[in-house]
Amino acid sequence: MKIYIAKDRVRHGPYGLSELNVKVARGDFETTDFACFDGKNWVSISDVPGIDIPTDHFQTPENNVENPVAGVLTSRFPKRKFSDEKSQTPTVRELLFTGTGSEFARIWITNLLLTVCTLGIYSAWAKVRSIHYFYGNTSLDGSSFSFVANPVTILKGRIIAFALFGAYTFFQTVEPVVSLILMLAVFPLIPLLVVRSMRFRMQNTEYRGLKFNFTGSVGHAYSIFFGGVILTYVTLGILFPWWECQKKQYLLGNLRYGNRRFESFPRSGTFYKCAGICILMGIGTMVLMSVLSFAAIPLLGEYAVMAIVFFLYLSMGVTWAYWHVSTTNHAMDSTNLPGVYFRSRMKTPDFVALWVVNIILLVFTVGLATPWVMVRNARYRISCTQVIAGELDSFIAGQIENTSALGEELGETIDLGIGI
């Protein structure tokens, strides 16, 4: 059994069970550090099968608070005793989405009309109303999320963005060199915009009175987003899976809830495995296209090209869906808060079916089905997400006592809508 350890945001290992027991006994690792022994999920070291832990470690409430997943494997470790089993035993808690397409359609149409009538000024209020609707209809353990951003703040950012885009468009026809200079001037700011966008979205997201936050540094963002691009091109795409893994870890591992920090340790090996399968799917697509070309041309005549193009786009969509579903599931499964774990159970066939139906709805309604498509996407993604934790009430109460310094200025003006 290969065991990886995460301590102070650094991954160690792999270790064998006997080697890890020695390191724990020596004090190199604490029993509350995270460990991965099944290649997928991260748990506390104390929950690794066969680990040698003093029995008195599991008999104090203090240790159980730091190790709330103690008790998950009680049936596998009957000799262990846990003090407050009711509050500490993790329970699978489903995220629920109660929004409907018809309900959101009324908000969407109102937003659209007011945005047009105000020449785009109302778009900031429209964005806040839309996000607040989806957050307010998403609940966990009986409590919903909320989005508390000030629309005026978003409007300021949009005015700046509109001014830059307008200048770029104007000079593109009048003086292309100036438009190129503007584009080159904005491009280096992308990592900074990513950080500010994440910080803005998280600082304006609340659950049970506590705000989220994003603490990723701008310097780290530049190394990930620019350094990763350079390395990917230099290696002719070989490091692309590694780069994707680093981006996920950066975006998820720098989230905070109250004064607790998320931990995220996705494995680049899983990303490479997914990339390998995608490559095999691409090769299979090319082989099938070659066979179908010879068979379709005599049968379909002039429609053969359309059929082949349709098959190509469908195959590309299936390949992208597999990559997105597999990497997202792995990243979510590798992320946790102290005592709070996450599962993502999306499936490629379901995701492809969702995607195909959405396209059909948008095409046949000339875009009027957009509200229903947005609701369908939210309902599917949320229904596939699970939270595994003990009593959330005690967790929230402990956070409120320690977060008096959360009155940070929400002066960020950019929200790129980055999906994580």
KEMARMI-263808 format. One record per residue (C-alpha): x, y, z; residue in three letters. Coordinates in steps of 0.1 Angstrom, whole numbers, plus 5000, padded with zeros to 4 digits. Layout:
# KEMARMI-263808
X, Y, Z, ALA .
...
END
This chain:
# KEMARMI-263808
5000, 5000, 5000, MET .
5014, 5034, 4989, LYS .
5005, 5062, 5013, ILE .
5009, 5099, 5005, TYR .
5009, 5125, 5033, ILE .
4999, 5162, 5030, ALA .
5015, 5184, 5057, LYS .
5017, 5222, 5056, ASP .
5005, 5223, 5020, ARG .
5034, 5200, 5009, VAL .
5029, 5164, 4997, ARG .
5052, 5137, 5010, HIS .
5057, 5101, 5001, GLY .
5048, 5076, 4990, PRO .
5054, 5055, 5021, TYR .
5048, 5020, 5031, GLY .
5026, 5013, 5061, LEU .
5055, 5003, 5084, SER .
5076, 5033, 5073, GLU .
5047, 5056, 5080, LEU .
5042, 5041, 5115, ASN .
5078, 5048, 5123, VAL .
5075, 5084, 5111, LYS .
5043, 5089, 5131, VAL .
5059, 5074, 5162, ALA .
5089, 5097, 5157, ARG .
5068, 5128, 5154, GLY .
5075, 5136, 5118, ASP .
5038, 5136, 5111, PHE .
5008, 5143, 5133, GLU .
4977, 5120, 5133, THR .
4957, 5150, 5122, THR .
4977, 5154, 5090, ASP .
4960, 5143, 5058, PHE .
4968, 5109, 5041, ALA .
4958, 5093, 5009, CYS .
4960, 5055, 5008, PHE .
4935, 5045, 4981, ASP .
4947, 5068, 4954, GLY .
4916, 5090, 4955, LYS .
4904, 5103, 4989, ASN .
4922, 5122, 5016, TRP .
4916, 5113, 5052, VAL .
4934, 5119, 5085, SER .
4964, 5097, 5092, ILE .
4945, 5082, 5121, SER .
4921, 5067, 5097, ASP .
4946, 5048, 5076, VAL .
4940, 5011, 5079, PRO .
4967, 4995, 5100, GLY .
4982, 5027, 5114, ILE .
4996, 5024, 5149, ASP .
4980, 5051, 5170, ILE .
4979, 5051, 5209, PRO .
4944, 5042, 5220, THR .
4941, 5072, 5243, ASP .
4944, 5094, 5212, HIS .
4908, 5087, 5203, PHE .
4894, 5092, 5238, GLN .
4897, 5130, 5241, THR .
4872, 5155, 5228, PRO .
4901, 5177, 5217, GLU .
4914, 5151, 5194, ASN .
4880, 5144, 5180, ASN .
4875, 5180, 5172, VAL .
4907, 5181, 5152, GLU .
4899, 5147, 5137, ASN .
4861, 5148, 5129, PRO .
4863, 5119, 5105, VAL .
4872, 5096, 5134, ALA .
4843, 5071, 5134, GLY .
4840, 5067, 5097, VAL .
4859, 5034, 5099, LEU .
4845, 5024, 5133, THR .
4832, 4991, 5119, SER .
4866, 4983, 5105, ARG .
4884, 4993, 5138, PHE .
4860, 4981, 5165, PRO .
4887, 4985, 5193, LYS .
4887, 5023, 5188, ARG .
4866, 5044, 5210, LYS .
4852, 5078, 5201, PHE .
4838, 5104, 5225, SER .
4809, 5123, 5209, ASP .
4801, 5098, 5182, GLU .
4768, 5114, 5173, LYS .
4783, 5148, 5165, SER .
4816, 5136, 5150, GLN .
4805, 5107, 5128, THR .
4805, 5120, 5092, PRO .
4772, 5120, 5074, THR .
4766, 5124, 5037, VAL .
4748, 5156, 5032, ARG .
4733, 5163, 4998, GLU .
4733, 5197, 4982, LEU .
4698, 5206, 4970, LEU .
4687, 5229, 4942, PHE .
4651, 5240, 4942, THR .
4651, 5266, 4914, GLY .
4629, 5261, 4883, THR .
4633, 5272, 4847, GLY .
4599, 5290, 4846, SER .
4607, 5309, 4878, GLU .
4641, 5320, 4867, PHE .
4628, 5329, 4832, ALA .
4608, 5357, 4847, ARG .
4640, 5371, 4863, ILE .
4660, 5366, 4832, TRP .
4635, 5384, 4809, ILE .
4632, 5413, 4833, THR .
4670, 5415, 4835, ASN .
4673, 5415, 4798, LEU .
4646, 5442, 4792, LEU .
4660, 5465, 4819, LEU .
4696, 5460, 4806, THR .
4685, 5470, 4771, VAL .
4664, 5500, 4783, CYS .
4693, 5513, 4804, THR .
4719, 5508, 4777, LEU .
4737, 5481, 4797, GLY .
4738, 5499, 4830, ILE .
4714, 5476, 4847, TYR .
4736, 5446, 4837, SER .
4754, 5448, 4871, ALA .
4721, 5445, 4890, TRP .
4710, 5417, 4866, ALA .
4742, 5397, 4874, LYS .
4737, 5401, 4911, VAL .
4700, 5391, 4909, ARG .
4708, 5360, 4888, SER .
4736, 5348, 4910, ILE .
4716, 5355, 4941, HIS .
4687, 5334, 4927, TYR .
4710, 5304, 4921, PHE .
4727, 5307, 4955, TYR .
4694, 5312, 4973, GLY .
4680, 5281, 4958, ASN .
4710, 5260, 4967, THR .
4709, 5246, 5002, SER .
4730, 5224, 5024, LEU .
4718, 5210, 5057, ASP .
4687, 5232, 5055, GLY .
4705, 5265, 5049, SER .
4709, 5283, 5016, SER .
4738, 5303, 5003, PHE .
4737, 5340, 4995, SER .
4754, 5364, 4973, PHE .
4759, 5399, 4989, VAL .
4778, 5418, 4962, ALA .
4771, 5455, 4957, ASN .
4760, 5460, 4921, PRO .
4776, 5494, 4920, VAL .
4810, 5478, 4926, THR .
4804, 5455, 4896, ILE .
4792, 5484, 4875, LEU .
4825, 5502, 4881, LYS .
4845, 5472, 4868, GLY .
4822, 5469, 4838, ARG .
4826, 5505, 4829, ILE .
4864, 5501, 4829, ILE .
4861, 5469, 4808, ALA .
4837, 5485, 4784, PHE .
4860, 5515, 4779, ALA .
4890, 5492, 4772, LEU .
4870, 5471, 4748, PHE .
4856, 5501, 4731, GLY .
4890, 5516, 4726, ALA .
4903, 5483, 4712, TYR .
4874, 5481, 4688, THR .
4878, 5517, 4677, PHE .
4915, 5515, 4671, PHE .
4912, 5481, 4654, GLN .
4897, 5499, 4624, THR .
4914, 5532, 4627, VAL .
4949, 5523, 4639, GLU .
4954, 5485, 4642, PRO .
4989, 5491, 4658, VAL .
4973, 5509, 4688, VAL .
4947, 5481, 4692, SER .
4975, 5456, 4692, LEU .
4994, 5476, 4719, ILE .
4962, 5477, 4740, LEU .
4958, 5439, 4737, MET .
4994, 5433, 4747, LEU .
4990, 5457, 4776, ALA .
4960, 5438, 4790, VAL .
4973, 5403, 4784, PHE .
4999, 5404, 4812, PRO .
4972, 5413, 4836, LEU .
4952, 5381, 4832, ILE .
4966, 5363, 4863, PRO .
4959, 5395, 4884, LEU .
4923, 5395, 4870, LEU .
4919, 5359, 4879, VAL .
4930, 5365, 4915, VAL .
4908, 5396, 4919, ARG .
4878, 5378, 4903, SER .
4881, 5348, 4926, MET .
4885, 5371, 4957, ARG .
4855, 5392, 4947, PHE .
4832, 5362, 4942, ARG .
4843, 5344, 4973, MET .
4842, 5374, 4996, GLN .
4806, 5381, 4985, ASN .
4795, 5345, 4991, THR .
4779, 5336, 5025, GLU .
4767, 5305, 5042, TYR .
4751, 5307, 5076, ARG .
4765, 5341, 5083, GLY .
4801, 5333, 5074, LEU .
4819, 5345, 5042, LYS .
4842, 5326, 5020, PHE .
4875, 5341, 5008, ASN .
4903, 5335, 4983, PHE .
4939, 5340, 4995, THR .
4959, 5329, 4965, GLY .
4988, 5353, 4958, SER .
4992, 5372, 4926, VAL .
5028, 5360, 4923, GLY .
5017, 5323, 4925, HIS .
4990, 5331, 4899, ALA .
5016, 5344, 4875, TYR .
5037, 5313, 4880, SER .
5007, 5290, 4874, ILE .
4990, 5307, 4845, PHE .
5020, 5321, 4826, PHE .
5046, 5296, 4836, GLY .
5023, 5268, 4829, GLY .
5015, 5281, 4794, VAL .
5052, 5285, 4786, ILE .
5061, 5250, 4799, LEU .
5031, 5235, 4780, THR .
5042, 5250, 4747, TYR .
5079, 5242, 4752, VAL .
5071, 5206, 4759, THR .
5046, 5204, 4730, LEU .
5017, 5198, 4753, GLY .
5033, 5170, 4774, ILE .
5029, 5191, 4806, LEU .
4993, 5202, 4798, PHE .
4978, 5176, 4823, PRO .
5003, 5187, 4849, TRP .
4993, 5224, 4843, TRP .
4956, 5216, 4846, GLU .
4963, 5199, 4879, CYS .
4982, 5229, 4892, GLN .
4955, 5253, 4882, LYS .
4928, 5232, 4901, LYS .
4950, 5230, 4932, GLN .
4957, 5267, 4931, TYR .
4920, 5277, 4927, LEU .
4906, 5252, 4952, LEU .
4935, 5251, 4977, GLY .
4934, 5288, 4984, ASN .
4898, 5290, 4993, LEU .
4888, 5298, 5029, ARG .
4856, 5295, 5048, TYR .
4856, 5317, 5079, GLY .
4891, 5313, 5093, ASN .
4895, 5277, 5080, ARG .
4915, 5270, 5049, ARG .
4906, 5245, 5022, PHE .
4931, 5218, 5014, GLU .
4934, 5205, 4978, SER .
4958, 5178, 4967, PHE .
4948, 5165, 4932, PRO .
4972, 5141, 4917, ARG .
4988, 5149, 4883, SER .
4990, 5112, 4876, GLY .
4952, 5111, 4874, THR .
4952, 5140, 4850, PHE .
4977, 5122, 4828, TYR .
4955, 5090, 4829, LYS .
4925, 5110, 4818, CYS .
4946, 5127, 4790, ALA .
4958, 5093, 4778, GLY .
4922, 5080, 4776, ILE .
4912, 5112, 4757, CYS .
4941, 5106, 4732, ILE .
4929, 5070, 4727, LEU .
4894, 5083, 4722, MET .
4907, 5107, 4695, GLY .
4926, 5079, 4677, ILE .
4894, 5058, 4678, GLY .
4875, 5087, 4664, THR .
4899, 5091, 4634, MET .
4897, 5054, 4627, VAL .
4859, 5054, 4627, LEU .
4858, 5085, 4606, MET .
4880, 5068, 4580, SER .
4857, 5038, 4579, VAL .
4825, 5059, 4579, LEU .
4838, 5081, 4551, SER .
4841, 5051, 4527, PHE .
4806, 5039, 4538, ALA .
4788, 5072, 4540, ALA .
4798, 5087, 4506, ILE .
4781, 5060, 4485, PRO .
4750, 5060, 4507, LEU .
4745, 5097, 4516, LEU .
4761, 5114, 4486, GLY .
4763, 5151, 4491, GLU .
4751, 5148, 4527, TYR .
4781, 5126, 4536, ALA .
4803, 5156, 4545, VAL .
4776, 5170, 4568, MET .
4773, 5136, 4585, ALA .
4810, 5133, 4589, ILE .
4813, 5168, 4604, VAL .
4785, 5161, 4628, PHE .
4801, 5129, 4639, PHE .
4834, 5147, 4644, LEU .
4819, 5175, 4666, TYR .
4800, 5149, 4686, LEU .
4831, 5129, 4692, SER .
4850, 5160, 4702, MET .
4822, 5169, 4726, GLY .
4822, 5134, 4742, VAL .
4860, 5136, 4746, THR .
4858, 5170, 4762, TRP .
4830, 5159, 4785, ALA .
4850, 5129, 4797, TYR .
4880, 5151, 4805, TRP .
4858, 5177, 4823, HIS .
4839, 5152, 4843, VAL .
4869, 5130, 4853, SER .
4892, 5159, 4863, THR .
4864, 5178, 4881, THR .
4854, 5147, 4901, ASN .
4890, 5140, 4911, HIS .
4897, 5176, 4920, ALA .
4866, 5178, 4942, MET .
4873, 5144, 4958, ASP .
4908, 5157, 4967, SER .
4896, 5189, 4984, THR .
4884, 5193, 5020, ASN .
4880, 5216, 5049, LEU .
4890, 5203, 5084, PRO .
4864, 5177, 5090, GLY .
4844, 5184, 5059, VAL .
4849, 5164, 5027, TYR .
4835, 5167, 4992, PHE .
4824, 5142, 4966, ARG .
4816, 5149, 4929, SER .
4797, 5121, 4911, ARG .
4792, 5134, 4876, MET .
4791, 5108, 4848, LYS .
4802, 5113, 4812, THR .
4770, 5098, 4796, PRO .
4747, 5120, 4817, ASP .
4769, 5151, 4810, PHE .
4768, 5145, 4773, VAL .
4730, 5140, 4774, ALA .
4726, 5172, 4793, LEU .
4748, 5190, 4768, TRP .
4730, 5176, 4737, VAL .
4695, 5185, 4751, VAL .
4707, 5220, 4760, ASN .
4719, 5226, 4724, ILE .
4687, 5213, 4709, ILE .
4667, 5236, 4733, LEU .
4688, 5266, 4724, LEU .
4687, 5260, 4687, VAL .
4649, 5254, 4684, PHE .
4640, 5283, 4706, THR .
4666, 5307, 4691, VAL .
4681, 5312, 4726, GLY .
4649, 5318, 4745, LEU .
4654, 5285, 4764, ALA .
4686, 5300, 4781, THR .
4670, 5303, 4816, PRO .
4659, 5266, 4814, TRP .
4694, 5256, 4802, VAL .
4710, 5275, 4831, MET .
4687, 5259, 4856, VAL .
4693, 5224, 4841, ARG .
4731, 5229, 4844, ASN .
4729, 5241, 4880, ALA .
4706, 5213, 4891, ARG .
4728, 5186, 4875, TYR .
4760, 5199, 4889, ARG .
4746, 5205, 4924, ILE .
4728, 5171, 4925, SER .
4762, 5154, 4918, CYS .
4779, 5171, 4947, THR .
4780, 5156, 4982, GLN .
4793, 5170, 5015, VAL .
4805, 5146, 5041, ILE .
4808, 5161, 5076, ALA .
4797, 5157, 5112, GLY .
4774, 5183, 5128, GLU .
4778, 5215, 5108, LEU .
4761, 5236, 5135, ASP .
4791, 5230, 5159, SER .
4815, 5237, 5131, PHE .
4798, 5270, 5122, ILE .
4796, 5281, 5158, ALA .
4833, 5276, 5163, GLY .
4840, 5296, 5132, GLN .
4819, 5326, 5142, ILE .
4838, 5329, 5175, GLU .
4871, 5331, 5156, ASN .
4862, 5354, 5126, THR .
4857, 5388, 5141, SER .
4883, 5401, 5116, ALA .
4862, 5393, 5085, LEU .
4852, 5429, 5079, GLY .
4875, 5432, 5049, GLU .
4868, 5458, 5023, GLU .
4850, 5443, 4993, LEU .
4865, 5468, 4969, GLY .
4873, 5444, 4942, GLU .
4856, 5454, 4910, THR .
4861, 5424, 4887, ILE .
4841, 5392, 4885, ASP .
4852, 5369, 4856, LEU .
4828, 5342, 4866, GLY .
4855, 5316, 4869, ILE .
4840, 5281, 4873, GLY .
4857, 5258, 4898, ILE .
END
